[in-house]
Amino acid sequence: MMSIEAQVRQYVTDRLLFGRSDVVVDGETSFLESGLIDSTGVLELVAFLEETFKIKVEDEDLIPANLDSINALTRFIQAKSEALAHSRT
């Protein structure tokens, strides 16, 4: 099974970069500042997160601190997954 970061990185490559290898996106590259994502892209990203990681992205979660880079997404998914696991115990 791929790590969370690897799955997010694969999504970014496939869906935001459309497979382009000439664009370098490191863990802290801002999707918004670099023009990689727009409002429709955010909706698609949320659908990916909810389907892939079985988490619920709430309206209050839709902030750049959670969704604007590979590292931010990885931290956000880990936190949501841990909270979900704790709520089941």
Residue frames as a rotation matrix with the C-alpha (Angstrom) as fourth column:
MET 1
0.574 0.819 0.000 0.00
0.819 -0.574 0.000 0.00
0.000 0.000 -1.000 0.00
MET 2
-0.150 -0.608 0.780 1.25
0.561 -0.702 -0.439 3.47
0.814 0.371 0.446 -0.89
SER 3
-0.635 -0.114 -0.764 1.89
0.731 -0.408 -0.547 6.01
-0.249 -0.906 0.343 1.85
ILE 4
0.450 0.812 -0.371 -0.46
0.662 -0.583 -0.471 8.96
-0.599 -0.034 -0.800 2.22
GLU 5
0.096 -0.491 -0.866 2.18
-0.314 -0.840 0.442 11.30
-0.945 0.230 -0.234 0.83
ALA 6
-0.861 -0.452 0.235 2.80
0.040 0.402 0.915 9.02
-0.508 0.797 -0.328 -2.16
GLN 7
-0.233 0.862 0.450 -0.92
0.943 0.313 -0.113 8.86
-0.239 0.398 -0.886 -2.95
VAL 8
0.584 0.399 -0.707 -1.25
0.313 -0.914 -0.258 12.64
-0.749 -0.071 -0.659 -2.69
ARG 9
-0.292 -0.793 -0.535 1.85
-0.362 -0.426 0.829 13.14
-0.885 0.436 -0.162 -4.83
GLN 10
-0.795 0.059 0.604 0.42
0.500 0.629 0.596 10.75
-0.344 0.776 -0.529 -7.45
TYR 11
0.292 0.956 0.021 -2.87
0.868 -0.256 -0.425 12.68
-0.401 0.142 -0.905 -7.48
VAL 12
0.398 -0.204 -0.895 -1.01
-0.106 -0.979 0.176 15.98
-0.911 0.025 -0.411 -7.93
THR 13
-0.686 -0.725 -0.059 1.03
-0.190 0.100 0.977 14.55
-0.702 0.681 -0.207 -10.81
ASP 14
-0.694 0.444 0.567 -1.96
0.697 0.613 0.373 12.98
-0.182 0.654 -0.734 -12.54
ARG 15
0.205 0.975 0.089 -4.68
0.978 -0.201 -0.055 15.57
-0.035 0.098 -0.995 -11.92
LEU 16
0.707 0.042 -0.706 -2.97
0.212 -0.965 0.156 18.91
-0.674 -0.260 -0.691 -11.32
LEU 17
-0.190 -0.866 -0.463 0.12
-0.464 -0.336 0.820 18.53
-0.865 0.371 -0.338 -13.48
PHE 18
0.764 0.584 -0.275 -1.62
-0.544 0.353 -0.761 16.25
-0.347 0.731 0.587 -16.00
GLY 19
0.831 -0.446 0.332 1.42
0.462 0.886 0.034 13.96
-0.310 0.125 0.942 -15.95
ARG 20
0.769 -0.574 0.281 3.89
-0.155 -0.594 -0.789 16.73
0.620 0.564 -0.546 -16.89
SER 21
0.607 -0.630 -0.484 7.37
0.794 0.487 0.363 15.91
0.007 -0.605 0.796 -15.68
ASP 22
-0.202 -0.715 0.669 8.83
0.655 -0.607 -0.450 19.34
0.728 0.347 0.591 -16.51
VAL 23
0.242 0.343 0.908 7.10
-0.460 -0.783 0.419 20.98
0.854 -0.519 -0.032 -13.53
VAL 24
-0.580 -0.515 -0.631 8.65
0.352 0.541 -0.764 20.40
0.735 -0.665 -0.133 -10.12
VAL 25
0.396 0.708 0.585 6.34
-0.456 -0.402 0.794 20.38
0.797 -0.581 0.163 -7.12
ASP 26
-0.721 -0.623 -0.302 8.03
-0.005 0.441 -0.897 19.87
0.693 -0.645 -0.322 -3.78
GLY 27
-0.442 0.551 -0.707 6.24
0.847 0.516 -0.128 19.24
0.294 -0.656 -0.695 -0.51
GLU 28
-0.316 0.269 -0.910 5.72
0.595 -0.690 -0.411 22.92
-0.739 -0.672 0.058 0.28
THR 29
-0.975 -0.005 0.221 4.82
0.190 -0.532 0.825 24.23
0.114 0.847 0.520 -3.21
SER 30
-0.490 0.839 -0.237 1.58
-0.167 -0.357 -0.919 26.21
-0.856 -0.411 0.315 -2.90
PHE 31
-0.426 0.433 0.795 -1.05
0.841 0.514 0.171 24.90
-0.335 0.741 -0.582 -5.30
LEU 32
0.640 0.748 -0.176 -2.80
0.658 -0.652 -0.377 28.28
-0.396 0.126 -0.909 -5.28
GLU 33
0.420 -0.547 -0.724 0.26
-0.264 -0.837 0.479 30.51
-0.868 -0.010 -0.496 -5.66
SER 34
-0.669 -0.731 0.138 1.67
-0.122 0.292 0.949 28.35
-0.734 0.617 -0.284 -8.45
GLY 35
-0.243 0.671 -0.700 -1.66
-0.938 -0.348 -0.008 28.30
-0.249 0.655 0.714 -10.28
LEU 36
-0.954 -0.189 -0.233 -1.98
-0.246 0.936 0.250 24.51
0.171 0.296 -0.940 -10.11
ILE 37
-0.587 0.778 -0.223 -5.49
0.809 0.568 -0.151 24.56
0.009 -0.269 -0.963 -8.67
ASP 38
-0.765 0.482 0.426 -8.65
-0.352 -0.868 0.351 26.64
0.539 0.119 0.834 -8.97
SER 39
-0.372 0.672 0.641 -12.04
-0.887 -0.054 -0.459 26.40
-0.274 -0.739 0.616 -7.26
THR 40
0.652 0.576 -0.493 -13.14
-0.710 0.692 -0.129 23.48
0.267 0.435 0.860 -9.42
GLY 41
-0.055 -0.790 -0.611 -9.83
-0.224 0.606 -0.763 21.76
0.973 0.095 -0.210 -8.69
VAL 42
-0.740 -0.156 0.654 -10.45
-0.654 -0.058 -0.754 22.16
0.156 -0.986 -0.059 -4.97
LEU 43
0.273 0.924 0.269 -13.80
-0.926 0.328 -0.186 20.38
-0.260 -0.198 0.945 -5.32
GLU 44
0.630 -0.119 -0.768 -12.13
-0.385 0.811 -0.441 17.55
0.675 0.573 0.465 -7.22
LEU 45
-0.493 -0.870 0.007 -9.39
-0.348 0.190 -0.918 17.38
0.797 -0.455 -0.396 -4.59
VAL 46
-0.415 0.433 0.800 -11.98
-0.890 -0.009 -0.456 17.11
-0.190 -0.901 0.389 -1.81
ALA 47
0.686 0.689 -0.234 -13.75
-0.726 0.667 -0.168 14.29
0.041 0.285 0.958 -3.66
PHE 48
0.207 -0.722 -0.660 -10.40
-0.238 0.617 -0.750 12.49
0.949 0.312 -0.044 -4.01
LEU 49
-0.700 -0.510 0.500 -9.65
-0.562 -0.038 -0.826 12.88
0.440 -0.860 -0.260 -0.30
GLU 50
-0.071 0.771 0.633 -13.05
-0.941 0.159 -0.299 11.65
-0.331 -0.617 0.714 0.79
GLU 51
0.791 0.399 -0.464 -13.10
-0.568 0.760 -0.314 8.68
0.227 0.512 0.828 -1.57
THR 52
0.193 -0.830 -0.524 -9.49
-0.196 0.490 -0.849 7.60
0.961 0.267 -0.068 -1.17
PHE 53
-0.770 -0.634 0.065 -8.96
-0.126 0.051 -0.991 8.16
0.625 -0.771 -0.120 2.54
LYS 54
-0.084 0.852 -0.517 -12.56
0.644 0.443 0.624 7.70
0.761 -0.281 -0.585 3.77
ILE 55
-0.705 -0.118 -0.699 -12.57
0.629 -0.559 -0.540 11.02
-0.327 -0.821 0.469 5.59
LYS 56
0.452 0.846 0.282 -15.14
0.890 -0.451 -0.073 13.81
0.065 0.284 -0.957 5.64
VAL 57
-0.749 -0.641 0.168 -13.86
0.641 -0.765 -0.059 17.23
0.166 0.064 0.984 4.61
GLU 58
0.190 0.823 -0.536 -16.00
0.895 -0.370 -0.251 19.81
-0.404 -0.432 -0.806 6.41
ASP 59
0.742 0.167 0.649 -16.57
0.492 -0.793 -0.359 23.37
0.455 0.586 -0.671 5.19
GLU 60
0.917 -0.388 0.095 -14.31
-0.354 -0.679 0.643 24.69
-0.185 -0.623 -0.760 7.96
ASP 61
0.364 -0.805 0.469 -11.52
0.390 0.589 0.708 22.41
-0.846 -0.075 0.529 6.67
LEU 62
0.537 -0.066 0.841 -11.42
0.841 -0.030 -0.540 24.22
0.061 0.997 0.040 3.31
ILE 63
0.895 -0.360 -0.263 -8.49
-0.265 -0.904 0.336 26.49
-0.359 -0.231 -0.904 4.12
PRO 64
0.595 -0.716 -0.364 -5.03
-0.512 0.011 -0.859 26.73
0.619 0.698 -0.360 2.54
ALA 65
-0.130 -0.680 0.721 -3.37
-0.990 0.130 -0.056 25.49
-0.055 -0.721 -0.690 5.74
ASN 66
0.142 0.272 0.952 -5.01
-0.363 0.909 -0.206 22.11
-0.921 -0.317 0.228 5.08
LEU 67
0.620 0.398 0.676 -5.14
0.386 0.595 -0.705 21.83
-0.683 0.698 0.215 1.30
ASP 68
0.898 -0.128 -0.420 -2.51
-0.360 -0.764 -0.536 24.03
-0.252 0.633 -0.732 -0.35
SER 69
-0.028 -0.931 -0.365 0.52
-0.980 0.099 -0.176 21.73
0.199 0.352 -0.914 -0.63
ILE 70
0.127 -0.006 -0.992 1.50
-0.159 0.987 -0.026 18.09
0.979 0.161 0.125 -0.57
ASN 71
-0.809 -0.494 -0.319 2.83
0.235 0.226 -0.945 18.41
0.539 -0.839 -0.067 2.98
ALA 72
-0.709 0.614 0.347 -0.29
-0.700 -0.552 -0.453 20.26
-0.087 -0.564 0.821 4.17
LEU 73
0.218 0.816 -0.536 -2.55
-0.821 0.450 0.352 17.62
0.528 0.363 0.768 2.64
THR 74
-0.193 -0.380 -0.905 -0.53
0.106 0.909 -0.404 14.81
0.976 -0.174 -0.135 4.19
ARG 75
-0.984 -0.170 0.045 -0.76
-0.010 -0.199 -0.980 16.40
0.176 -0.965 0.194 7.67
PHE 76
-0.408 0.907 0.101 -4.48
-0.913 -0.404 -0.059 17.09
-0.013 -0.116 0.993 7.20
ILE 77
0.241 0.487 -0.839 -5.26
-0.540 0.786 0.301 13.52
0.807 0.380 0.452 6.12
GLN 78
-0.540 -0.511 -0.668 -3.23
0.273 0.645 -0.714 12.06
0.796 -0.568 -0.209 8.98
ALA 79
-0.952 0.195 0.237 -5.02
-0.303 -0.477 -0.825 14.27
-0.048 -0.857 0.513 11.52
LYS 80
-0.083 0.982 -0.171 -8.46
-0.985 -0.054 0.166 13.46
0.154 0.182 0.971 10.11
SER 81
0.104 0.063 -0.993 -7.68
-0.259 0.965 0.034 9.74
0.960 0.253 0.117 9.99
GLU 82
-0.816 -0.455 -0.358 -6.43
0.238 0.300 -0.924 9.74
0.528 -0.838 -0.137 13.58
ALA 83
-0.740 0.608 0.287 -9.51
-0.651 -0.542 -0.531 11.63
-0.167 -0.580 0.797 14.78
LEU 84
0.157 0.808 -0.568 -11.75
-0.859 0.396 0.325 9.17
0.488 0.437 0.756 12.97
ALA 85
-0.219 -0.331 -0.918 -9.91
0.083 0.931 -0.355 6.21
0.972 -0.154 -0.176 14.50
HIS 86
-0.984 -0.179 -0.010 -10.25
0.035 -0.138 -0.990 7.71
0.175 -0.974 0.142 18.01
SER 87
-0.444 0.886 0.135 -13.96
-0.895 -0.431 -0.111 8.37
-0.040 -0.170 0.985 17.53
ARG 88
0.193 0.488 -0.851 -14.52
-0.559 0.768 0.313 4.69
0.806 0.415 0.421 16.77
THR 89
-0.542 -0.481 -0.689 -12.97
0.265 0.680 -0.684 3.55
0.797 -0.553 -0.241 20.07
